[in-house]
């Protein structure tokens, strides 16, 4: 059975002094429904509400929201819904991303159509990272004089062609819980002290949200042959060489191919260590206060070859 694992994402930051975005619970339910997804569960701490969705995740902080969806969801409709209760003049940062799909003809919109809608809401700029005729990520951001906090980093790892033995862990079977899957795969042991919320889909598929104070990480897995895909994302503060964390994630899934995006302040010091499996990499300063590091990995033998 085919499922489109490739994801769409938006991130929005509003000004200090406004009512907490976390207080707008009914509005976030409306946003999720507008995208075509549903809320499965929620875990919260003093800083974050983490919504596990039928198609990926939503994280709501006092001033920041991150929403990720997959499948045939229409994330742009969620964005349009957000701007019915968040005023454009109250927005400090807006970023929209879209990974290319296996079957784009099954999607209700494409990135170019989404940009036309976004340009009606804000001034912005669009980019393409990667191979336009192959795996790539399209990115759009609002043009604004935004200054990220010193510890503001985000790492995204998007993986295709999962190792079959690794992928088998994410098929539902009698008596196996989402907690079992998290432990056996090693995903719930990536960082200490995080509260995790997982879901194993029937007959296959897995999602995980994990939060600790203001930090989160999230994982989504589509394990079936022919369209296997997994994503990992975290806003955990990263410094220096991030290869050790990247290798931990790649060792869990052993993909044939992956794209990596790392966002940090323009004066940050993150870097990717040298490795033979990176076939393309660039660093680019966006016009919204971040530097983005992009890399594509191709592992011909399901190994890191380091």
LINSUL-V623108 format. One record per backbone hydrogen bond with DSSP energy under -0.5 kcal/mol. NH is the residue of the N-H (numbers start at 1). CO is the residue of the C=O. E is the energy in kcal/mol with one decimal. If there is no record, write none. Layout:
nh: {NH;NH}
co: {CO;CO}
e: {E;E}
This chain:
nh: {5;8;9;10;11;12;13;14;15;18;21;23;24;25;28;29;30;31;32;33;34;35;35;36;36;37;40;41;43;45;49;50;50;51;51;52;52;53;53;54;56;57;58;59;60;61;61;65;66;67;68;69;71;73;74;75;77;78;79;80;81;82;83;84;85;86;87;90;91;92;93;95;96;97;98;99;100;106;107;114;115;116;117;118;119;120;120;121;122;125;127;129;130;131;132;134;137;138;139;140;141;142;143;144;144;146;148;152;153;153;154;155;156;157;158;159;159;160;161;163;167;168;169;170;171;172;176;177;181;182;183;184;185;186;187;188;189;190;194;195;196;197;199;201;201;203;205;206;207;208;209;210;211;212;215;217;218;219;220;221;222;223;227;229;230;231;232;233;234;235;236;242;246;247;248;249;250;251;252;252;253;254;256;256;257;258;259;260;261;262;263;264;266;268;271;273;278;279;279;280;282;284;286;286;289;291;292;293;294;294;295;296;297;298;299;300;302}
co: {3;69;97;67;95;65;93;63;90;15;62;20;21;23;24;25;26;27;28;29;30;31;32;32;33;32;52;52;50;48;60;43;48;49;58;41;50;51;56;38;53;68;51;66;49;59;64;12;59;10;57;8;4;70;35;73;74;74;75;76;77;78;79;81;82;82;85;87;88;13;13;11;140;9;138;7;136;103;104;110;111;112;113;114;115;116;117;118;118;141;139;137;128;135;130;131;129;98;127;96;125;94;123;142;287;144;146;149;151;235;263;234;261;232;259;157;230;257;228;253;163;164;166;167;168;203;173;175;177;178;179;180;181;182;182;182;186;187;191;211;194;209;207;199;205;201;170;221;199;219;197;217;195;215;212;210;233;208;231;206;229;221;224;222;159;220;157;218;155;216;216;271;242;243;244;245;246;247;248;249;249;250;160;161;160;297;158;295;156;293;154;291;289;265;240;271;275;277;296;296;294;292;284;290;286;264;284;262;282;292;260;280;258;277;256;298;299}
e: {-1.0;-2.8;-2.5;-2.2;-2.5;-2.3;-2.3;-2.8;-2.1;-1.1;-2.4;-1.4;-1.3;-0.6;-1.9;-1.8;-1.7;-2.2;-2.3;-2.1;-2.1;-1.3;-0.5;-0.7;-0.9;-1.8;-3.3;-1.3;-2.0;-2.2;-2.3;-3.3;-0.5;-0.6;-3.6;-2.7;-0.6;-0.6;-3.2;-2.5;-0.7;-1.1;-2.2;-3.1;-2.6;-0.5;-3.3;-2.3;-2.4;-2.5;-3.1;-2.3;-2.8;-1.6;-2.6;-0.7;-1.2;-0.9;-2.1;-2.3;-1.8;-2.3;-1.8;-1.8;-1.7;-1.8;-0.5;-1.8;-1.6;-3.0;-1.7;-2.4;-3.1;-3.2;-2.4;-2.4;-2.1;-1.9;-1.7;-2.3;-2.6;-1.7;-1.5;-2.6;-2.9;-0.7;-0.9;-1.6;-1.9;-2.0;-3.0;-2.9;-0.5;-1.8;-0.7;-1.9;-2.7;-2.6;-2.2;-2.7;-2.2;-2.5;-2.4;-0.9;-0.8;-1.7;-0.5;-2.0;-1.2;-0.5;-1.9;-2.6;-3.1;-3.0;-3.0;-0.5;-3.3;-3.1;-1.5;-2.2;-2.8;-1.7;-1.2;-2.1;-1.3;-2.0;-2.0;-0.6;-2.0;-2.3;-2.1;-3.0;-2.3;-0.9;-0.6;-1.8;-1.2;-1.1;-0.6;-2.8;-0.5;-2.9;-2.3;-0.6;-2.7;-0.5;-2.6;-1.7;-2.1;-2.5;-2.3;-1.9;-2.3;-2.5;-2.5;-2.2;-2.5;-2.2;-1.8;-2.9;-3.6;-0.5;-1.5;-2.9;-2.1;-2.3;-2.2;-2.0;-1.9;-1.6;-0.5;-2.5;-2.1;-3.1;-1.7;-1.9;-2.6;-2.6;-1.0;-0.6;-1.5;-3.4;-1.4;-0.9;-1.9;-2.1;-2.5;-2.9;-2.4;-2.3;-2.9;-2.0;-1.1;-2.3;-2.3;-0.5;-1.1;-0.8;-1.9;-1.0;-2.3;-2.5;-0.6;-2.6;-0.8;-3.3;-3.1;-2.9;-2.9;-0.5;-2.0;-2.5;-3.3;-2.7;-2.3;-0.8;-1.1}
